[in-house]
């Protein structure tokens, strides 16, 4: 399963205006921990289908979004609910940590 990629042009529509919570995976193609996190995030997308949306943002291709959300390191995961930042995890996180962040918002 391939996760949808969001950029500066469609971030508001895909994330901020979403009817359900959105987990945004801010990553970079050159980031080792980001690659390690990818299978976990993809698995969560399947497990949370219909309850939460999971998208990816390449910080090199969407510098505006990365900057406006204070992304200083990758990977960074942010859960948005009702257009606002609800949870933020920086660095590689184990699946239970990400599940807790999602469940706290759901």
C-alpha positions in Angstrom: 0.0 0.0 0.0 1.3 3.4 -1.0 0.5 6.3 1.3 -0.7 9.6 -0.3 1.9 12.3 -0.5 0.9 15.8 0.4 2.7 19.0 -0.4 2.4 22.8 0.0 -0.4 23.0 -2.6 -2.8 20.4 -1.1 -1.9 20.3 2.6 -4.8 22.4 3.7 -7.4 20.4 1.8 -6.0 17.0 2.7 -5.0 17.6 6.3 -6.4 20.7 7.8 -9.9 20.3 6.3 -10.2 16.6 6.9 -13.3 15.3 8.7 -11.2 12.6 10.5 -7.9 12.9 12.3 -4.8 12.8 10.1 -1.4 11.4 10.9 1.2 13.3 8.9 4.6 11.6 8.5 7.1 14.4 7.7 10.1 12.6 6.2 13.1 13.0 3.7 14.3 10.5 1.2 17.8 10.7 2.6 16.7 10.0 6.2 17.6 6.5 7.5 15.2 6.5 10.4 12.4 7.7 8.1 12.9 4.5 5.9 12.7 2.4 9.1 9.5 4.1 10.1 7.8 3.7 6.7 6.6 0.1 7.1 5.1 0.9 10.6 3.2 3.9 9.2 2.0 2.0 6.2 0.7 -0.8 8.5 -1.1 1.8 10.6 -2.8 3.2 7.5 -4.4 -0.1 6.9 -5.3 -0.7 10.6 -6.9 2.8 10.9 -8.6 3.0 7.5 -11.8 4.9 7.9 -11.0 6.2 11.4 -7.9 8.2 10.6 -6.1 9.3 7.4 -2.3 8.8 7.1 -0.3 10.9 4.7 3.4 11.6 4.0 5.1 15.0 3.5 8.6 15.1 1.9 10.1 18.1 3.6 12.4 18.8 0.6 9.4 19.0 -1.7 7.1 20.8 0.7 9.3 23.3 2.5 6.4 25.7 3.3 4.4 23.1 5.2 7.5 21.8 7.0 8.5 25.3 8.0 5.0 26.4 9.1 4.8 23.3 11.4 8.2 23.8 12.9 9.8 20.6 11.5 13.4 20.7 12.7 14.2 17.0 12.5 12.9 14.0 10.5 11.1 11.8 11.0 8.4 13.9 12.7 4.8 12.6 13.1 2.0 15.1 13.8 -1.6 14.1 14.4 -4.0 16.8 13.3 -7.6 16.9 14.5 -10.1 19.5 13.3 -7.3 21.4 11.5 -5.1 21.7 14.6 -2.0 19.9 15.8 -3.1 17.5 18.5 0.0 15.2 19.0 3.6 15.6 17.8 6.3 12.8 17.9 9.9 13.6 16.8 12.4 11.0 15.8 11.9 7.3 15.2 9.1 5.9 17.4 8.0 2.4 18.0 4.5 1.4 16.8 2.9 1.4 20.3 4.0 5.1 20.8 2.3 6.0 17.5 -0.8 4.0 18.3 -1.1 5.8 21.6 -0.8 9.2 19.9 -3.6 8.2 17.4 -5.8 6.7 20.1 -5.5 9.8 22.3 -7.0 11.8 19.5 -9.6 9.3 18.4 
